[in-house]
């Protein structure tokens, strides 16, 4: 279902006379189109209008949120809520437009799941009810800041190594853990008794694949998430010479495969294909993405591979990420390109970005790059990472490839650490203005009418704009989920190309209940003349024509 922009313009024109008549302070020209996809507008690459910007907020072993300190706080819930709001403050400060939050780190849940136990990372006790619904809070507060919320799930990991985790000991899992009820569903890798051993659900068992999808879909159907996100953990990464113990599984469930490696890859392919289908059947607007290890295969092993010599996810964790892209089983991919730019034959960032750009080219899968903020300023990772400009240089290189539509930073605590001032540098050079998330035209949307700005008034803290959204969500029209505000110096009319980048985008705001929407421009200078425009955005950031201009003298 794809409504044309011409349809939106026609609907807007039909209402124009009435809107102008009811708003005598408005100028009379027709609303300005914000669609610059078919124009040759000159834009500033440092201020793109659309760019996915996020950080991973990891919960496993309490990496980012919540902190272990929260477990012993006088009010644990209040402490955890405050910590999360601080992460949202940071996201807003950096002009991010999304968060990727881990809500199922080890076959557990950050919501009251009927399928899996409460996560130990909320209370320090496996299976203990924290007394509130964290996921409901995470989604609601993210949306209040107009940040997309991508629910990050780990499909098959059941435990972390001892002593902090349960290791390979089923008896240390929560009493209601499905792994304890179905011990035949799991295997230990490396074997029990070996350092680093942990439990995994067996991807080769059909009932397991069905179960993990059901457990994750419970969150998708019950909560207003914007995306589902998988990381790079499928089959376990190799440890020494130990082999994954799935010979019996292969013998029972091989589906006619004679090569175990091909069968394992097909198991993960089925997970991705089926999960995408289930998400789209339940909520067609929810995005599905993955952040795989940064190397699919090396060119020495496959002519379609990259000019690298490092580990290959196709072989070591059975993740055929290139196939997921070509089959369009995912909406976006975030390869973890955690290497520097330079003479590094194993994995040079400057070689991998163009390879991934080529893979998504011609598909509807969007490419964002996973950035290694955790390496910046850490001597253990080598001299290249002691360059304060390294991460910013990554983002600059990305500009040479139009397929690169954003970045995700690992992880929140490292972004906040700002070692060497690297976060400040890339934020100033690349995230100086707000940005809308990229649109996904293959997902359903309807045309939006332009907002009607009813008031613009100077107040003590800035300029307050008020507006209404005509026929919001009625008939063939889409629903405005948020709004974008553009500001121009002086009194005048903006052209189409003036909306092509974020040079004049001063903010976005989530729609609230009620007919009238409002926002304060706290950056407006006293005594300066401005022209404002407001556009409506649906939940997938499809944008309406701009409102009629509102002048502030």
N, C-alpha and C positions, 0 to 999 in steps of 0.2 A: 504494500500500500504506500504509494508515493505521490503526494500532492505537489503540483508544480508551483513554483514561485509566482508564475503568472496568475494562477488562481488566487494567491494571497494578495497580489497587487490589485486584482479586480475587486475583491471583497473590500479592500481598504478604500479604493476609489468610490465605491458605492456609498460608504459611510462618511466620506470626507466632508461633504457639505454640512451635514448635521453636526459634525464634531467642531468644525470651524465656527459655526454659528453659535455653538454653546461655549466657545472659548474665545471671547473677543480680544484677549491679549495676545493670542497666537498670530503668527504670520500666516499667509494664505497659500504658500506653495504646496505642491503635492509632497507627501512623505518621501524621504530619500531612501532608495534601495541600499541595503548593506551587502548585497551580493556582488562581490568583486571577483568571483571565480573565473569569469570569462573576459576580464578586462586586463589591460596592460599597465595597471597602476604601479607606480614606483613606490616600494615600501622600504622601511628601515629594518634590516635583518636583526638588529638588536632589540627590536620591539615588535615581535610577531603578534598578530591578533589572536592566533590560535596556537597553543602549545601545551601539551600535557606536562604538568609539573607536580611532582609528588615526592614523598619520602616513605620508605617502608618503616612501619612501626611494629617491631617484632616483640612478641610476648614470650616465645620459648626461652626458658631459663631467665625470664625477666630482663631480656636485653634492653628493651626500651620502655615498655609499659605492660603492666604496672610494675613499680619498683618493689623489690623485696622489703624495703623499709615500710611499705604500706601495710604489710601483714601485721605489724606490731603497733601501728598507729592507734591512738585512742579511738578514732573514728575511721576505720579502714575504708569504708565506702567513700566518705568525704575526701579522704586523702587520694584515693584512686581517681575520683572525678576531677579533683583539682589538677592532678598530674596530667590527665588527658587534655584538659582545657589548656594547659600550658603548651602542649604539643600543637594544638590548633592555633594558639597565639603565634608560635614560631612559623607555622605554615602560612598564616596570613602575612606575617612580617616579610616573608620571602616571596610573596605573591604566588604561592602555590595555588592550585585549584583542585587538588585531590589528596586523599590520604589512602594508603594501602595498609590495612591493619590486620594483623594475624589473630584470627579468632578460633582456629582449630589447629593448634600446634602439634599435639600428640594424641590423635584420636580421642579428643576431649572437646569441650565446648565452653564458649564464653556467653552462652545463653542457656535457658532452661530447656535442654534438648531431651526429647523422649527416647533418644537412641544412644546417647553417649554421656559419660559422667562430666560433672563440672571440672574445669581445668584446675590443676594444682597451682598454676601460676597466678591465680586470683587470691588464694588464701594460704598457700603453702602446704595444703593437705589435699591429696588426690580425692576427688569426688565430693568435697565439702561444698555445700550450698553457700554462696557468698551473701545471700540475703537481698539481692537485687538483680536486675537484668542488665548486665553490662552492655550487651550488643545493642539493645534499644537505646541506651544512653549514647553510645558511640555514634550511631547513625544519626540520631536527632541533633546532637551537638555539632556534628560535622556539617549537616545540612543548614543549620542556623548560620554557619559561617560561609555558606554557599560553596562548600567543598564536596566534591564527589567522594563517596565512600565505597572503596573496593574491599570486599571481604576476602581475606587471604587465608586459604585453607592448605594444609598439608595432607594429601590424600592417604598415604599409607604408613607414615611413621606412628608407632604406638608408644614408644618410650625413648627416653634419653639415657645415656650411659650412667652407671653408678659411679660415685656414691650419691651424686645429686639427684639422679633419676632412678627409675625402677630397674634399669639395665635389662637383663634377660629374665628377670624373676617375675613371673605372672602373678604371684601372690602379693607383690608389692603394688600392683595396679589397684585402682578403685574397685570396691566390691562389685559394683554394677557394670564394670567394663565388659563390653562384648568380647574382648580378647580372652577374658577369664572364662566366659560362658562358652566360647568356641575356641579352645586352644589349638584346634586343627587349622584355624584360620591364620595363624601367625608363625613366623620363624624368627630365630635369633641370628643376628649377623653383626660382627663376627660371632663364632659359636660362644655359647655360655661359658664363662670362665676366662675368656680372652678379654684383655683390656679394650674398652670401647664398645663392648657388646651391647646391643639394644634390640628391641622387638619391632618387627614390621608386619603389617598385614601382607599376605601373599597375593600379589597382583594377578597370579595365574588362576586363582579360584573364582569362578563366575559369581558365586554368592558373595564373595568379598567385594568384588567390583560393584555389584548392585547395592550392597550395604553402604559402602562409603559414599556412593552417589546419593542415596536416600538420606544419609545423615547430613550431608552438606546442603542438599536441596531443602531440608527443613528450615535452614536459615534463610535461604533465598525466598521461599514462599511466605515466610512469616515476617520478614523485615524488609524495609525499603532500601535495600542495597542497590548501588548503581553498577557494581561490577563484581565478578567472581574471579579470584586471582590464585593461580597455582605457582609455586616456586619450582626449584630444580630437583626436588627429591621425589624420585619415582622408585625404580629399583635402587638399592643402596649403592653408594659409591664404593668401589673396591677397597678392601683392606688387606694388605699383604697378599698372600696367595690363597686366602680363604675363598671358597666358592659359595654362591648363594645356594642354599639347600632346597632346591625345587625339582629334583629328578622325579620324584613320585608324582608331583603336580603335573609335570610335563607329560608323564606317561598316561595320566588320567584325563587331562584336559587339552591335549595338543591340537585339537581341531584339524587334524591332518597335516600339521607342520612337522617336518622332519628335522629342521634346524632349530635348536632351542633359542638361539639369539634372535632369529626372525620371529619366533613365537612370543618371546618376551616383548619385543617392540610392538607386536600386534596387540598384546594385552594392554599396553599403555595407549596405543592408538584407539582402541575400543573405549577406554576410559575417557579420552578427550572427545571423541566423536559423540559418545552417548551423553556425556555431561553437557556438551553444548546444546544438543537436541533437547534435553530436559529443561535447561535454563530457558531456551527460546520458546518452548511449549508453555511454560508457566508464566514467564514475563519476557516478552520479546524484546523489550528495551534494555534488559540487563546485559552488560558487556561481559565477555569471557576472555581472559587473558592469561598468559603464562610468562614467567621470567626464567628461561632456561640457562644452563651453563653456556658461556659465550662461544664455544666452538661446537659446531655440528659434526663435521668431519674435516680432516685435512685433505688438501688436494692430492697428496701422495697416496691416499687411500681411496679417493673418489674424485673423479674429474669435476664434480659439482661442488667440491669442498673449498675451503678457504686456504689462503697462502699462510698456513700456520703449521706448527709441529706439536701442539699441545694435546692434552687429553681430549677425547672425542665423546660427546654425550651420546651419540648414536650407538656407540659400542659399550661404553662403561656403565651407563645407567639406562640403556634401552629407550632413549628419548629421541624419536625421529622428528625433531622440531621442524625441519624443512618440510616434511610431509604435512604437518599440521597447518603450515602456512599455505602450501599449494592446494590443499583440500579445503581451506578456509573453515577449519573447525574451531578457530579462535578468531576473536575480533582484533586483538592486539598482541604483540609480542615484545618482551622487554629483555633482550639478551644481556646477561651480566658480563659486561665488557670491563672487567676489573683489572685492566692492564694499562700501562703507560704508552704514550706516543714515543716511539723511538726504535732503535735497532734491537728488537726483541723477537727473534725468529719464532719462538713458541707461540706468541700471541701479541702482535702489535696492534694497539687500538686503531691506528691509522689504516691498517689492512682489513680489520674486521668490520668497521662501520660500512665501507662500501660493499662488502660481501653481504651483510644483512640487508642493506638497502636494495641490492639486486634481488634478493629472495622475495621481498614483499612487492617489488615492482610488478604492476599488472594484476595484483590481487587486491582484495578489499581489506586485507589485514594491515593494521597500522603498526608502525615501528617506533618504539620509544627505547632509549638506551639506559641500561642499569649502570649507575655511576658508583665508584668505590670510594666514597667519602671516608670510609674507615681506614684507608691506606694513606690519606693525605697527612703529611707531617709526622709519619711514623718511620723512624730510621730503619726498622727491621725490613721494610719493603724496598729499600734501595734509594739511591740518590735522586732518581727522577721524582719520587713522591715527596722529596724535601723542597720541591719547587712550588711556591705558593700559587703559581699560575697553572699548574698541571690540569686541575679539574676545569678551570675556565677555558683552557686551550682545547679540552675535549669538546666543550659546547660550541666553541668557535669552529672547530673542524666539522661538527655536525651540520653547520649551516650550508656546507658545500653539497649536501645530499638532501634534496627536497623530501625524500621519503622519511627522513628522521623528523618525527612530529612531537618529540618531547623527551623527558628524562625522569628517571626515578632514582632517588639517592638512598644508599644504604650506609647506615640506617639513622634513625632520628637522633640518637645520642651523639653520633659522629657529626651530623649536620650542626647540631647545637655546639659541639666542642670547638668548631671553627679554628682548628689548629692552623697555624701560620696565617690566619686570616683568610683562608682559602674560601670559606663559605661567603664571607663578605665580598670577596673579589668576584666570584662567579655570579652572585646575586646582583651586584652593581652592574656588571657587564652584560648580563643576559636576562635577568628577571626584574629589571627596573620598573616595569609597568605591569599591571595586571594582564592576564590573558584568558581567553575562553578555551575550554577544552576543544580538541578537534571534533568535528561532526563525523558521524558514521551514517552515510546516506543509505546503507542497506538496512538500517534499523527503522522501525515504523515512526512516522511523524506526520503531523498535519500542519497546514499553514497557520501562522499567527498574525493577528491584527497588531498594528502598531499601538503603543500606549498613547494616552492623551494626558499630557502634562497640564495639570490644573492650577499649579501654583509654584512659584519660585521666589523665595523670600530670604533676605539676609537675617541671620540670627547671631547671637553672641559667639557661637562656635562654628559658624560657617554659613553656607547657603543650603537651605532646606528645599528639596524638590518634592512635590506630591504629584501623583498621577493615578489614572484609572486604566484598567485593561478591558476594552469593549468585548462583549460576547465571548468572554473567556471560556474556552473548552466547550462551547455550544455548537451543535450541528457539525459542520465540516471543519470547524476551527480547533486548533490545538490549545492546550492549556499552558499558560505561562508559569513556569516553575521558578524563574529568576529573571532579573533585569540587568542590563548593562547601561552604564551612564557615560556619556561622552561630553567633554568640555572643550570649548574653543575660546581662545582669547579674542576679545572684541565682539562687536555686534555684526553678524553676517550670516550667510547661508553656506552650509557645508555641501560639498559634492560627494559623489559616490566614492571616489578614491580617498576621501578624507577618513573613511571608515575601514580602509584596507589593512591598516596595521593598528597597533595599540598606542600610537603616539598621543591620541586624545582620549583614550579609555582611562577614566579616573576611578572606576570601581564597578563591582557587581554586587548584587544584593539578592537574597532569597525572597521569594514571594511570601507574604504573610496572609493570614485570614483577613477577610474584610475587603470592601470594594476599593478603598483608597490605600495606595502604597506610598511609602515615604523613605527618604534617604537624605543624609546631611553630608555635604561636601566640606569636610573639615580642612581641606587644603586650599580652599578659596581665599584669595588675598582680599583684604578689606579695600573697598574703593575701586576694585578692578572690574571692568566690564567683561561679561562672559556670555557665551551662547551655549545652551545645553540641549542635548538630545538624549532620549531614552529608547532603548529597544527591548523587546520581550524575547525571552529564551525559553524553549521547552526543556524537558529534563535531559535531552541529548544535545543541548546547546545549539539547536537550530534557531536562527535569529530572524526576527520580524523586520520589516522596514522600520526606519527610524521614525520617531515621533516628529510632529511639527516642532520647530525650534522654540525654545523659551529663552528670552533675553533677560539678563540681570544687569542693571545699569549701576 
